[in-house]
């Protein structure tokens, strides 16, 4: 069986002999091939240790906090651009919790915002900060 790992830069790593811990902030795609070369299994692996959620400041219910973290994790699984991650989170919150939500995603930014009571969270997933709040 041949095991092939590819990271977002499309570099292939042949791990036929040994499987090791792959540490990366971005997704790694795992593809298992049978001896005939046919793909048996494809999976995206995320190092969740690198993406541990750390809430820095929050004024929202625990249910909303959990949803924010879940949305952010899903967004980071599917998107590589911060703008797209923010858009995904904002749209999910608009759908579930009513508009109008605002989301900022990045590694380095300052902010000073006015938000509705019980509708604010600022947290990190790994090295990425996420600011989510409702206003207007």
N, C-alpha and C positions, 0 to 999 in steps of 0.2 A: 504494500500500500504506500502510495506517495502522498505526503502531506505538504501542501504549499501554503505559505502565509504571504499575504500581500498587504502592505500598508497604504495609506492614502497617496503616497508618492509613486505608487505602482511598482515598487521594487519587490522582486520575488525573493523569498528566502526558502531554500530547500531544507526541510527539516525531516527528511526520511529517517535518518538514524536516531535522532533524539528530539524530543519536544522540550522546550524550555519556557521559562516565564518571559512573556513579551510585554515590556512596559512601554507604553506609548500613550500620549494624551488623546490621540486620534484613534479611530476605529481600525481594527485589523480584520481582514477577511480570511477565514479559514476555509480551505477547499480540500476535501479528501477525494482521492482518485482511486479507482480499482486498478488492478494490474493491466487491464485492457485500455486504460486511459480514460474511461468514462467517469464523469463526476458523480460521486455518491452523495456528497453532503456539502452544503455551503452554509456558513454561519458567520455573522459579524460578532467579533469579540470586543468588549470594552473593558478597559482596566478601571473598574469602579473605585479602586483604591485612590487613583489619581483624580477621581471625580466625586469625592466625598462632599456631601452638602454641609456647608457651615453657614448657619443663619447669623448674620451680623446685627440686623435690626428688623423687627417685624411688628406691625400693628394689624394683624389679621388672625382669623381663627386657625386652629391647628389643621382643620380640614382643608382650608384654602392654602395653608403653607405646604401641606403634603401634595396638593394638586400642583402648586407652582414648581416644586422640585421634580415631580413626575413629568410635567410638561417640558421642563428644561432638559431633563435627561433624554426624553424622546427627541426633542429638537436637536440636541447635540449628537445623537445617534444618526440622524438623517440629514443634517446640514453642517457644512464646514465654514460658512460665512456668518459672521456675527449678526449682520443685518437680517439674514434669513432665520437665525435662531430667535432673535427678538420678535420677528414677524409671526413665527409659529406660536410662541408663547402668548403674545398679545391676542391673536385670533382665537386661541383656545379659551382664554379667560373671557373674552368678549362673548363667546358662545355660552359658556357655562355660568358665568357670574354677571352677565349683562354689561353692555358698554358703559363707559369708554375707558379702556385700559391702555396704559403706556408702558413700554418695556425698553430698557437700555441694557445692552450686553457688551462686555469688553474686558480687557485686561488692565486698562488704565483710563479712568475718566473721573471727573468731578461732577457733582450734581447738587442742586438746591431746588427742591420741588414742593409744591403744595398738593396734598392728596386728601381724599375723603377719609374720614375716620374708619378704622378697621379694614382698610384697603391698601396696605403698603407692606412690601417685603424687600429686603436687600440681603442677598446671600451669595455665596461662592459655590461653584461646582468645580472642584480642582482649582485651577488658577484663573478661572473666568468668573467675573463678577456679573450678577444679574440684579437689576433694579426693576421692580414691577409695582405699579401703583395705578389706582383709578382716580381720575379727575375729570370733571366736566360733565 
